[in-house]
Amino acid sequence: MVSRIPVSSQQGLHPRLEQTVLHHWRSSWQQPIRAHSQQAFDQIAPLAERASALVLDAGCGVGESTTHLARRHPDALVIGVDKSMHRLARARDLPDNARVVRAELSDFWRLARQAGWQLREHTLYYPNPWPKPGHLCRRWHGHPVFPDLLALGGRLELRTNFKLYALEFSRAVELTQSMRAEVVSFHAVDPISPFERKYSLSGHSLYRVIVNLH
Ligand SMILES: C[S@@+](CC[C@H](N)C(=O)[O-])C[C@H]1O[C@@H](n2cnc3c(N)ncnc32)[C@H](O)[C@@H]1O
């Protein structure tokens, strides 16, 4: 099925992007952790403690990208996190070093930070775009959890078909990390996930931002 490129009435970076990102950067977000996210974290945490390296596939959907990452990092534990039970139920034949868990990312990132996790690689493949200007705070860089996401370190990669998302994400990284975060347009020769495949087949331009966090 042909899919549509996100359409937004927003022209350019959101006018409140900098203010929002910096406000979250200077505050600590206190929303209570949901019980099911805590439970999912508690189940995976002992395995993570024993792992020699950690890779997090945030919003992993049906786990196809989690499988790719696990094959690319055979010495690491690769954890796919998604809130959708329905999608996770379709994650099958995962490699031995991969797990998928059902949790809210905004909880899981905070728990991982509190536990002192440092990731080797952290992927955000095709997060929901939230194209309406009023939804800035639902885009991960405009969300209060953004500082926790960044604190997990490692090689962080965002992929999206919504160019504004990539541009804003890059700006938010630059604002908080004082480093350049280039937005690169790319062609997915061998799609890593169902959404990447769907967007490629629909002829969308794809964008990525890669940053090495310390
Ligand atoms: C557009 S899909 C992309 C899925 C997959 N990464 C891919 O590329 O095929 C976005 C995914 O993020 C998940 N998601 C969205 N918001 C989330 C949240 N707050 N916590 C956990 N998962 C979330 C959705 O359930 C969905 O599977």
The ligand as a Tripos MOL2 file, in Angstrom:
@<TRIPOS>MOLECULE
LIG
   27    29     1     0     0
SMALL
NO_CHARGES

@<TRIPOS>ATOM
      1 C1          5.9780    4.2900   12.7300 C.3       1 LIG1
      2 S1          6.2130    2.9000   13.7570 S.3       1 LIG1
      3 C2          7.8890    2.4040   13.3400 C.3       1 LIG1
      4 C3          8.1660    0.9670   13.7610 C.3       1 LIG1
      5 C4          9.5450    0.4390   13.3850 C.3       1 LIG1
      6 N1         10.6030    1.1860   14.0420 N.3       1 LIG1
      7 C5          9.7600    0.4320   11.9060 C.2       1 LIG1
      8 O1         10.6230    1.2050   11.4400 O.co2     1 LIG1
      9 O2          9.1130   -0.3460   11.2040 O.co2     1 LIG1
     10 C6          6.4200    3.6550   15.3520 C.3       1 LIG1
     11 C7          6.4940    2.6440   16.4830 C.3       1 LIG1
     12 O3          6.7500    3.3250   17.6900 O.3       1 LIG1
     13 C8          5.9320    2.7600   18.6980 C.3       1 LIG1
     14 N2          5.7180    3.8040   19.7130 N.ar      1 LIG1
     15 C9          5.1680    5.0260   19.5100 C.ar      1 LIG1
     16 N3          5.1330    5.7150   20.6670 N.ar      1 LIG1
     17 C10         5.6930    4.9130   21.6200 C.ar      1 LIG1
     18 C11         5.9100    5.0510   23.0130 C.ar      1 LIG1
     19 N4          5.5640    6.1600   23.6420 N.pl3     1 LIG1
     20 N5          6.5060    4.0340   23.6750 N.ar      1 LIG1
     21 C12         6.8370    2.8950   23.0330 C.ar      1 LIG1
     22 N6          6.6370    2.6970   21.7110 N.ar      1 LIG1
     23 C13         6.0660    3.6880   21.0080 C.ar      1 LIG1
     24 C14         4.6610    2.3540   17.9930 C.3       1 LIG1
     25 O4          3.9290    1.3720   18.7060 O.3       1 LIG1
     26 C15         5.2110    1.8600   16.6600 C.3       1 LIG1
     27 O5          5.4860    0.4920   16.6840 O.3       1 LIG1
@<TRIPOS>BOND
     1     1     2 1
     2     2     3 1
     3     2    10 1
     4     3     4 1
     5     4     5 1
     6     5     6 1
     7     5     7 1
     8     7     8 2
     9     7     9 1
    10    10    11 1
    11    11    12 1
    12    11    26 1
    13    12    13 1
    14    13    14 1
    15    13    24 1
    16    14    15 ar
    17    14    23 ar
    18    15    16 ar
    19    16    17 ar
    20    17    18 ar
    21    17    23 ar
    22    18    19 1
    23    18    20 ar
    24    20    21 ar
    25    21    22 ar
    26    22    23 ar
    27    24    25 1
    28    24    26 1
    29    26    27 1
@<TRIPOS>SUBSTRUCTURE
     1 LIG1         1 GROUP 0 **** ****
